[in-house]
Amino acid sequence: MNNLDYSQRQTLALAGVFQAAHLVHDLATRGMLDQHNFETSIASILVTDPETTADIYGGDFFNLRTGATTLRKVLLKDASVNASVLRYAMGILVLNTKLAKNPAMLTAIGQRLAAVKLQAMHFNATHENVLAALASIYQDTLSTLSFRIQVQGNPTILQQSGNADKIRALLLAGIRSAMLWSQSGGKRWKLLFSRKKVLQDLDSLGF
């Protein structure tokens, strides 16, 4: 994993973004989500000092298979991908750009995550108390920015507090991957011209 180049790290991080977006859509519309993928995304938020990129995603980047598959389909303009998934993913990248320009908010998020990491040690990353704490971080920080992600779905599902917490926590997980993407040199305008390279990276990574 230490031998990955910047482009491959960008692609893995994008897969992380799309996995979070995919999970948000599934939960908002069906009230269901893949538990393994959910755990991978949520746990990634709490990995703040990884030795390798794989460490962020449970030690194995194949935990991002769903996100990588979704990313490939989007790049190939596969109609089976719901438009909301792409909208959420692009919204996450926009929010990340705005967050990067707000060092005070970055510091506040970092401080609060340190406390949540301790909390997760006593429970686990997807315990309802941890999810509520992560959702609160998102609500108090990122949701106050000028750009906001509007999640669409079944109102009955969205109105359940537990589901609302999960969705906000997943959006925060998307931001975690978006930060990795930008740290590896990712730029939104580059996505317009790097479709072929991202597909090549997905192939080389075994997705």
Helices and strands as residue ranges (DSSP letters): H 6-30, H 35-45, H 53-56, G 61-64, H 65-75, H 83-100, H 103-122, H 128-140, G 142-144, H 155-158, H 161-183, G 188-192, H 195-204
